[in-house]
Amino acid sequence: MQHRRCNTPARCSPDLHGGESVADGLVLDSELVAWDAAAGQLSFEAFHRRAATRSRTATALAAKTPAVFIAFDALQINGIDCWPCPT
């Protein structure tokens, strides 16, 4: 898993598990968001606030605003580029 703002996603997302089980050759376009309990919805901004924190507070923030992985496009499957595929 790579994140454009957090060099070590495990540091800012200690509550996410399972990424190690993604098949080789699979590339997903996705976002990490956090559950904002006060607003009752997923929040892109809440996750980015988490990503900007120090690792000491990441666990506390993970409990308060749990992260959610949302995949919305398969960019490669088995190493094959999916861009030219029909939608």
All heavy atoms as an XYZ file, in Angstrom:
653
protein
N       0.848     -1.161      0.000
C       0.000      0.000      0.000
C       0.900      1.231      0.000
O       1.874      1.294      0.735
C      -0.893     -0.005      1.245
C      -1.839      1.155      1.271
S      -2.868      1.298      2.763
C      -3.557     -0.304      2.921
N       0.559      2.178     -0.840
C       1.276      3.437     -0.891
C       0.287      4.564     -0.679
O      -0.864      4.484     -1.109
C       1.954      3.626     -2.240
C       3.042      2.624     -2.505
C       3.648      2.831     -3.877
O       3.027      3.368     -4.777
N       4.879      2.390     -4.026
N       0.750      5.598     -0.027
C      -0.085      6.758      0.233
C       0.718      7.994     -0.139
O       1.874      8.115      0.243
C      -0.484      6.794      1.715
C      -1.473      7.853      2.028
N      -1.097      9.136      2.344
C      -2.815      7.827      2.060
C      -2.184      9.862      2.573
N      -3.234      9.092      2.410
N       0.128      8.891     -0.870
C       0.890     10.034     -1.379
C       1.353     11.001     -0.290
O       2.311     11.727     -0.471
C       0.080     10.773     -2.440
C      -1.120     11.479     -1.887
C      -1.920     12.176     -2.978
N      -3.325     12.011     -2.642
C      -4.272     11.770     -3.508
N      -3.993     11.672     -4.772
N      -5.504     11.613     -3.123
N       0.703     11.037      0.861
C       1.099     11.979      1.910
C       1.752     11.316      3.115
O       2.379     11.979      3.912
C      -0.111     12.776      2.378
C      -0.612     13.696      1.307
C      -1.658     14.634      1.834
N      -2.104     15.488      0.749
C      -3.290     16.007      0.683
N      -4.165     15.790      1.624
N      -3.625     16.773     -0.335
N       1.553     10.054      3.272
C       2.105      9.347      4.431
C       3.075      8.295      3.920
O       2.655      7.324      3.305
C       0.974      8.704      5.234
S       1.529      7.818      6.686
N       4.348      8.496      4.150
C       5.359      7.577      3.629
C       5.236      6.179      4.205
O       5.634      5.208      3.574
C       6.761      8.124      3.893
C       7.025      9.388      3.112
O       6.449      9.597      2.048
N       7.871     10.235      3.642
N       4.708      6.061      5.393
C       4.536      4.759      6.028
C       3.075      4.618      6.451
O       2.701      5.003      7.550
C       5.465      4.613      7.253
O       5.266      5.736      8.108
C       6.917      4.535      6.849
N       2.215      4.086      5.566
C       0.791      3.984      5.885
C       0.507      3.246      7.192
O      -0.456      3.571      7.877
C       0.194      3.247      4.692
C       1.136      3.519      3.580
C       2.498      3.621      4.222
N       1.341      2.288      7.559
C       1.109      1.568      8.809
C       1.230      2.501     10.010
O       0.574      2.304     11.022
C       2.086      0.412      8.940
N       2.049      3.541      9.894
C       2.206      4.492     10.989
C       0.940      5.318     11.183
O       0.472      5.520     12.281
C       3.384      5.432     10.723
C       3.540      6.486     11.830
C       4.520      7.582     11.466
N       4.186      8.322     10.269
C       3.250      9.276     10.189
N       2.523      9.583     11.241
N       3.032      9.918      9.066
N       0.345      5.798     10.087
C      -0.834      6.651     10.213
C      -2.143      5.851     10.159
O      -3.194      6.413     10.385
C      -0.816      7.759      9.166
S      -0.790      7.215      7.465
N      -2.055      4.557      9.876
C      -3.253      3.704      9.805
C      -3.024      2.375     10.528
O      -3.132      1.312      9.916
C      -3.616      3.425      8.353
O      -3.744      4.595      7.631
N      -2.727      2.410     11.818
C      -2.456      1.153     12.515
C      -3.679      0.233     12.588
O      -3.543     -0.951     12.871
C      -2.013      1.603     13.910
C      -2.639      2.947     14.087
C      -2.669      3.561     12.714
N      -4.856      0.756     12.288
C      -6.082     -0.034     12.364
C      -6.413     -0.757     11.061
O      -7.339     -1.555     11.018
C      -7.262      0.851     12.768
C      -7.384      2.118     11.939
O      -6.356      2.595     11.420
O      -8.495      2.640     11.826
N      -5.670     -0.508      9.988
C      -5.918     -1.201      8.720
C      -5.125     -2.492      8.666
O      -3.941     -2.512      8.986
C      -5.543     -0.323      7.532
C      -6.466      0.848      7.254
C      -5.940      1.646      6.074
C      -7.878      0.381      6.976
N      -5.789     -3.554      8.249
C      -5.144     -4.863      8.130
C      -5.587     -5.503      6.829
O      -6.632     -5.166      6.288
C      -5.556     -5.776      9.296
C      -5.280     -5.194     10.629
N      -4.032     -5.143     11.173
C      -6.103     -4.599     11.528
C      -4.089     -4.572     12.357
N      -5.328     -4.221     12.581
N      -4.800     -6.437      6.324
C      -5.214     -7.229      5.176
C      -4.579     -6.846      3.866
O      -4.701     -7.566      2.892
N      -3.897     -5.706      3.792
C      -3.267     -5.294      2.543
C      -2.207     -6.268      2.073
O      -1.948     -6.393      0.881
N      -1.640     -6.991      3.011
C      -0.610     -7.957      2.634
C      -1.191     -9.139      1.876
O      -0.463     -9.902      1.257
C       0.150     -8.439      3.881
C      -0.699     -9.169      4.890
C      -1.493     -8.278      5.847
O      -1.367     -7.050      5.812
O      -2.271     -8.835      6.635
N      -2.511     -9.295      1.850
C      -3.127    -10.426      1.167
C      -3.550    -10.095     -0.271
O      -4.108    -10.936     -0.947
C      -4.329    -10.930      1.964
O      -5.328     -9.937      2.006
N      -3.280     -8.882     -0.739
C      -3.628     -8.506     -2.108
C      -2.701     -9.246     -3.068
O      -1.499     -9.329     -2.852
C      -3.525     -6.977     -2.310
C      -3.735     -6.599     -3.761
C      -4.538     -6.277     -1.429
N      -3.254     -9.788     -4.121
C      -2.491    -10.593     -5.081
C      -1.430     -9.769     -5.795
O      -1.634     -8.591     -6.090
C      -3.447    -11.196     -6.109
N      -0.286    -10.409     -6.077
C       0.743     -9.768     -6.900
C       0.143     -9.441     -8.261
O      -0.656    -10.195     -8.800
C       1.939    -10.709     -7.093
C       2.788    -10.839     -5.841
O       2.704     -9.952     -4.973
O       3.521    -11.830     -5.741
N       0.515     -8.299     -8.800
C       0.029     -7.904    -10.121
C      -1.308     -7.190    -10.088
O      -1.843     -6.835    -11.129
N      -1.858     -6.963     -8.885
C      -3.131     -6.240     -8.753
C      -2.830     -4.831     -8.275
O      -2.188     -4.633     -7.247
C      -4.051     -6.941     -7.759
C      -5.388     -6.255     -7.484
C      -6.248     -6.211     -8.747
C      -6.129     -6.967     -6.371
N      -3.280     -3.847     -9.039
C      -3.109     -2.446     -8.666
C      -4.492     -1.819     -8.630
O      -5.227     -1.859     -9.629
C      -2.207     -1.689     -9.663
C      -2.095     -0.223     -9.281
C      -0.834     -2.342     -9.742
N      -4.849     -1.277     -7.487
C      -6.162     -0.666     -7.303
C      -6.019      0.839     -7.123
O      -5.101      1.301     -6.451
C      -6.849     -1.247     -6.062
C      -7.088     -2.741     -6.060
C      -7.580     -3.206     -4.694
C      -8.084     -3.120     -7.146
N      -6.946      1.592     -7.692
C      -7.052      3.017     -7.408
C      -8.013      3.113     -6.241
O      -9.134      2.582     -6.304
C      -7.581      3.756     -8.636
C      -7.467      5.263     -8.504
O      -6.929      5.744     -7.483
O      -7.907      5.958     -9.432
N      -7.586      3.739     -5.187
C      -8.377      3.695     -3.963
C      -8.125      4.928     -3.107
O      -7.275      5.751     -3.418
C      -8.003      2.440     -3.172
O      -6.621      2.465     -2.869
N      -8.853      5.011     -2.038
C      -8.684      6.080     -1.054
C      -8.789      5.481      0.340
O      -9.483      4.493      0.552
C      -9.769      7.149     -1.193
C      -9.658      8.010     -2.416
C      -8.462      8.947     -2.423
O      -7.858      9.195     -1.346
O      -8.118      9.423     -3.503
N      -8.088      6.101      1.242
C      -8.258      5.820      2.660
C      -9.065      6.969      3.223
O      -8.749      8.136      2.999
C      -6.905      5.722      3.364
C      -6.040      4.550      2.960
C      -4.669      4.662      3.624
C      -6.694      3.234      3.351
N     -10.121      6.650      3.912
C     -10.959      7.657      4.553
C     -11.151      7.237      6.004
O     -10.784      6.133      6.394
C     -12.324      7.813      3.836
C     -12.137      8.353      2.432
C     -13.085      6.507      3.800
N     -11.697      8.109      6.799
C     -11.945      7.791      8.203
C     -13.425      7.972      8.498
O     -14.108      8.782      7.871
C     -11.106      8.678      9.113
N     -13.899      7.204      9.469
C     -15.285      7.340      9.898
C     -15.359      8.502     10.882
O     -14.720      8.496     11.933
C     -15.788      6.065     10.547
C     -17.182      6.210     11.045
C     -17.583      6.320     12.346
C     -18.371      6.299     10.262
N     -18.937      6.475     12.410
C     -19.452      6.468     11.141
C     -18.613      6.267      8.893
C     -20.759      6.589     10.705
C     -19.922      6.397      8.454
C     -20.981      6.538      9.353
N     -16.128      9.518     10.545
C     -16.348     10.677     11.407
C     -17.656     10.444     12.149
O     -18.736     10.645     11.601
C     -16.406     11.948     10.557
C     -16.551     13.216     11.368
O     -16.930     13.145     12.558
O     -16.272     14.294     10.806
N     -17.547      9.993     13.387
C     -18.744      9.641     14.170
C     -19.630     10.857     14.423
O     -20.858     10.749     14.417
C     -18.335      8.996     15.487
N     -19.021     12.014     14.630
C     -19.810     13.223     14.896
C     -20.684     13.585     13.700
O     -21.833     13.982     13.860
C     -18.886     14.387     15.247
N     -20.142     13.422     12.491
C     -20.904     13.735     11.278
C     -21.725     12.547     10.798
O     -22.600     12.693      9.962
C     -19.960     14.197     10.168
N     -21.406     11.339     11.302
C     -22.129     10.142     10.889
C     -21.838      9.725      9.457
O     -22.702      9.181      8.783
N     -20.604      9.978      8.994
C     -20.262      9.643      7.605
C     -18.760      9.455      7.456
O     -17.975      9.809      8.329
C     -20.730     10.739      6.663
C     -20.070     12.074      6.906
C     -20.670     13.169      6.037
O     -21.742     13.023      5.479
N     -19.976     14.280      5.921
N     -18.381      8.906      6.297
C     -16.967      8.779      5.970
C     -16.410     10.156      5.635
O     -17.116     10.986      5.064
C     -16.780      7.836      4.779
C     -17.181      6.391      5.020
C     -17.102      5.596      3.724
C     -16.300      5.764      6.086
N     -15.139     10.368      5.994
C     -14.546     11.686      5.783
C     -13.125     11.563      5.259
O     -12.250     11.010      5.926
C     -14.543     12.470      7.098
O     -13.786     13.653      6.974
N     -12.902     12.093      4.074
C     -11.579     12.159      3.469
C     -10.685     13.075      4.313
O      -9.535     12.770      4.594
C     -11.742     12.693      2.044
C     -10.487     12.750      1.239
C      -9.919     11.593      0.743
C      -9.884     13.963      0.962
C      -8.761     11.641     -0.022
C      -8.737     14.022      0.200
C      -8.168     12.855     -0.285
N     -11.220     14.201      4.757
C     -10.463     15.169      5.544
C     -10.060     14.598      6.900
O      -8.952     14.853      7.380
C     -11.270     16.453      5.749
C     -11.495     17.250      4.485
C     -12.620     16.698      3.612
O     -13.458     15.904      4.094
O     -12.641     17.036      2.422
N     -10.930     13.829      7.528
C     -10.597     13.238      8.831
C      -9.414     12.290      8.711
O      -8.549     12.253      9.589
C     -11.809     12.512      9.414
N      -9.342     11.537      7.626
C      -8.197     10.655      7.463
C      -6.921     11.467      7.264
O      -5.872     11.142      7.813
C      -8.368      9.669      6.309
C      -7.162      8.788      6.188
C      -6.994      7.717      7.039
C      -6.158      9.080      5.290
C      -5.852      6.943      6.990
C      -5.012      8.306      5.229
C      -4.864      7.230      6.081
N      -6.985     12.525      6.497
C      -5.784     13.324      6.252
C      -5.308     14.027      7.515
O      -4.105     14.229      7.685
C      -5.987     14.269      5.075
C      -5.943     13.517      3.792
N      -4.766     13.115      3.219
C      -6.927     13.011      3.018
C      -5.029     12.412      2.134
N      -6.334     12.341      2.000
N      -6.216     14.352      8.413
C      -5.789     14.874      9.718
C      -5.025     13.794     10.475
O      -4.026     14.069     11.128
C      -6.983     15.356     10.528
C      -7.524     16.698     10.063
C      -8.496     17.295     11.055
N      -9.676     16.482     11.279
C     -10.774     16.519     10.535
N     -10.853     17.333      9.500
N     -11.806     15.751     10.823
N      -5.494     12.548     10.375
C      -4.790     11.433     11.010
C      -3.408     11.241     10.407
O      -2.440     11.017     11.118
C      -5.569     10.125     10.821
C      -6.689      9.926     11.761
C      -7.352      8.607     11.528
N      -6.401      7.504     11.490
C      -6.735      6.242     11.409
N      -7.995      5.899     11.351
N      -5.833      5.297     11.383
N      -3.297     11.325      9.086
C      -2.021     11.095      8.408
C      -0.981     12.136      8.795
O       0.214     11.870      8.721
C      -2.233     11.085      6.897
N      -1.419     13.309      9.221
C      -0.499     14.391      9.569
C      -0.025     14.321     11.019
O       0.788     15.131     11.430
C      -1.179     15.728      9.308
N      -0.506     13.353     11.782
C      -0.148     13.278     13.193
C       1.107     12.449     13.413
O       1.552     11.726     12.536
C      -1.290     12.666     14.031
O      -1.489     11.329     13.599
C      -2.554     13.462     13.884
N       1.623     12.530     14.610
C       2.782     11.719     14.990
C       2.319     10.312     15.336
O       1.178     10.094     15.726
C       3.474     12.338     16.197
C       4.037     13.687     15.874
C       4.695     14.275     17.084
N       5.197     15.588     16.737
C       6.122     16.194     17.413
N       6.643     15.640     18.480
N       6.532     17.385     17.036
N       3.232      9.373     15.223
C       2.878      7.972     15.455
C       2.399      7.726     16.880
O       1.644      6.799     17.118
C       4.050      7.056     15.117
O       5.177      7.396     15.873
N       2.819      8.545     17.834
C       2.371      8.360     19.226
C       0.865      8.525     19.364
O       0.239      7.892     20.193
C       3.072      9.341     20.152
C       4.494      8.954     20.470
C       5.101      9.963     21.387
N       5.613     11.033     20.537
C       5.993     12.221     20.951
N       5.922     12.518     22.216
N       6.444     13.105     20.105
N       0.283      9.399     18.566
C      -1.157      9.647     18.672
C      -1.973      8.869     17.646
O      -3.195      8.903     17.688
C      -1.456     11.150     18.525
O      -0.946     11.594     17.268
C      -0.837     11.952     19.651
N      -1.318      8.161     16.728
C      -2.028      7.444     15.659
C      -2.980      6.392     16.216
O      -4.097      6.252     15.728
C      -1.036      6.811     14.692
N      -2.551      5.666     17.238
C      -3.418      4.617     17.799
C      -4.662      5.223     18.428
O      -5.768      4.712     18.245
C      -2.639      3.776     18.825
O      -1.501      3.218     18.165
C      -3.494      2.651     19.371
N      -4.518      6.315     19.152
C      -5.678      6.977     19.766
C      -6.620      7.515     18.703
O      -7.846      7.373     18.813
C      -5.214      8.094     20.690
N      -6.062      8.119     17.653
C      -6.907      8.624     16.570
C      -7.588      7.495     15.812
O      -8.722      7.637     15.359
C      -6.092      9.486     15.613
C      -5.762     10.876     16.118
C      -4.790     11.569     15.181
C      -7.029     11.702     16.270
N      -6.895      6.350     15.666
C      -7.497      5.197     14.987
C      -8.716      4.700     15.747
O      -9.706      4.286     15.144
C      -6.466      4.083     14.833
N      -8.667      4.756     17.068
C      -9.818      4.333     17.871
C     -10.964      5.332     17.744
O     -12.130      4.944     17.717
C      -9.400      4.176     19.331
N     -10.625      6.603     17.648
C     -11.648      7.653     17.576
C     -12.248      7.772     16.179
O     -13.453      7.972     16.020
C     -11.030      8.983     17.989
C     -11.991     10.127     18.046
C     -11.310     11.396     18.512
C     -12.274     12.555     18.483
N     -11.631     13.805     18.866
N     -11.410      7.683     15.146
C     -11.858      7.811     13.749
C     -11.249      6.664     12.942
O     -10.207      6.817     12.319
C     -11.432      9.167     13.143
O     -10.024      9.316     13.276
C     -12.140     10.332     13.767
N     -11.878      5.483     12.965
C     -11.320      4.323     12.269
C     -11.204      4.541     10.762
O     -12.050      5.176     10.142
C     -12.305      3.199     12.576
C     -13.400      3.778     13.376
C     -13.127      5.216     13.612
N     -10.119      4.007     10.199
C      -9.874      4.134      8.765
C     -10.644      3.074      7.979
O     -10.894      1.974      8.471
C      -8.384      4.002      8.477
N     -10.997      3.437      6.758
C     -11.704      2.542      5.843
C     -10.995      2.623      4.495
O     -10.693      3.715      4.013
C     -13.185      2.966      5.678
C     -13.898      2.063      4.692
C     -13.897      2.982      7.016
N     -10.712      1.465      3.902
C     -10.089      1.391      2.580
C     -11.197      1.222      1.554
O     -12.008      0.309      1.646
C      -9.135      0.193      2.539
C      -8.547     -0.073      1.186
C      -7.456      0.645      0.741
C      -9.083     -1.048      0.355
C      -6.898      0.402     -0.513
C      -8.535     -1.305     -0.885
C      -7.447     -0.569     -1.316
N     -11.245      2.119      0.575
C     -12.260      2.046     -0.470
C     -11.551      1.955     -1.824
O     -10.838      2.874     -2.217
C     -13.191      3.273     -0.451
C     -13.912      3.362      0.889
C     -14.175      3.220     -1.608
C     -14.758      4.599      1.058
N     -11.726      0.830     -2.510
C     -11.174      0.649     -3.855
C     -12.278      0.922     -4.865
O     -13.392      0.433     -4.719
C     -10.644     -0.769     -4.027
N     -11.962      1.730     -5.885
C     -12.995      2.045     -6.866
C     -12.606      1.744     -8.299
O     -13.457      1.804     -9.174
C     -13.470      3.499     -6.738
C     -12.400      4.509     -6.539
C     -11.717      5.048     -7.593
C     -12.077      4.924     -5.259
C     -10.731      5.991     -7.405
C     -11.101      5.870     -5.051
C     -10.419      6.404     -6.122
N     -11.352      1.402     -8.562
C     -10.944      1.012     -9.910
C      -9.832     -0.015     -9.838
O      -8.944      0.103     -8.983
C     -10.402      2.204    -10.722
C     -11.484      3.119    -11.249
O     -12.510      2.591    -11.717
O     -11.297      4.339    -11.208
N      -9.856     -0.994    -10.736
C      -8.729     -1.912    -10.911
C      -7.902     -1.365    -12.062
O      -8.389     -1.243    -13.182
C      -9.212     -3.317    -11.220
N      -6.664     -0.972    -11.769
C      -5.790     -0.411    -12.793
C      -4.996     -1.493    -13.512
O      -4.723     -1.387    -14.700
C      -4.834      0.616    -12.181
C      -5.504      1.771    -11.451
C      -4.455      2.695    -10.852
C      -6.437      2.538    -12.380
N      -4.627     -2.555    -12.756
C      -3.940     -3.713    -13.334
C      -4.459     -4.961    -12.648
O      -4.671     -4.967    -11.448
C      -2.425     -3.650    -13.114
C      -1.704     -2.658    -13.940
C      -0.192     -2.755    -13.739
O       0.311     -3.671    -13.103
N       0.517     -1.794    -14.273
N      -4.640     -6.010    -13.440
C      -5.008     -7.321    -12.913
C      -4.039     -8.321    -13.522
O      -3.892     -8.383    -14.744
C      -6.471     -7.694    -13.250
C      -7.427     -6.662    -12.656
C      -6.792     -9.097    -12.744
C      -8.884     -6.848    -13.046
N      -3.380     -9.076    -12.648
C      -2.332    -10.004    -13.093
C      -1.289     -9.306    -13.941
O      -0.773     -9.870    -14.905
C      -2.922    -11.206    -13.849
C      -3.763    -12.072    -12.950
O      -3.466    -12.246    -11.781
N      -4.833    -12.610    -13.503
N      -0.994     -8.052    -13.620
C       0.012     -7.296    -14.345
C      -0.456     -6.746    -15.680
O       0.309     -6.131    -16.408
N      -1.719     -6.963    -16.035
C      -2.260     -6.495    -17.324
C      -2.978     -5.169    -17.103
O      -3.872     -5.059    -16.251
C      -3.223     -7.539    -17.933
C      -2.468     -8.837    -18.178
C      -3.858     -7.003    -19.205
C      -3.358    -10.000    -18.520
N      -2.602     -4.166    -17.881
C      -3.184     -2.833    -17.788
C      -4.677     -2.875    -18.140
O      -5.056     -3.373    -19.207
C      -2.440     -1.902    -18.742
C      -2.865     -0.455    -18.621
O      -3.633     -0.125    -17.705
O      -2.395      0.350    -19.448
N      -5.509     -2.346    -17.263
C      -6.960     -2.363    -17.485
C      -7.492     -1.081    -18.132
O      -8.674     -1.006    -18.456
C      -7.685     -2.575    -16.161
S      -7.396     -4.180    -15.418
N      -6.648     -0.079    -18.338
C      -7.126      1.177    -18.923
C      -7.805      0.981    -20.268
O      -8.841      1.606    -20.514
C      -5.979      2.174    -19.056
C      -5.681      2.849    -17.744
C      -4.696      2.502    -16.883
C      -6.391      3.926    -17.146
N      -4.743      3.314    -15.778
C      -5.784      4.203    -15.922
C      -7.480      4.680    -17.525
C      -6.214      5.202    -15.071
C      -7.917      5.683    -16.684
C      -7.291      5.934    -15.465
N      -7.274      0.144    -21.174
C      -7.949      0.030    -22.468
C      -9.204     -0.848    -22.437
O      -9.906     -0.953    -23.437
C      -6.881     -0.607    -23.384
C      -5.899     -1.242    -22.479
C      -5.975     -0.541    -21.168
N      -9.513     -1.465    -21.297
C     -10.685     -2.349    -21.206
C     -11.967     -1.521    -21.241
O     -12.028     -0.425    -20.693
C     -10.645     -3.160    -19.923
S      -9.204     -4.233    -19.798
N     -13.015     -2.070    -21.845
C     -14.312     -1.343    -21.845
C     -14.865     -1.279    -20.437
O     -14.613     -2.137    -19.603
C     -15.198     -2.196    -22.752
C     -14.537     -3.516    -22.857
C     -13.085     -3.323    -22.545
N     -15.629     -0.241    -20.163
C     -16.216     -0.081    -18.826
C     -17.569     -0.712    -18.733
O     -18.231     -0.980    -19.687
C     -16.335      1.404    -18.461
O     -17.113      2.060    -19.454
C     -14.970      2.024    -18.329
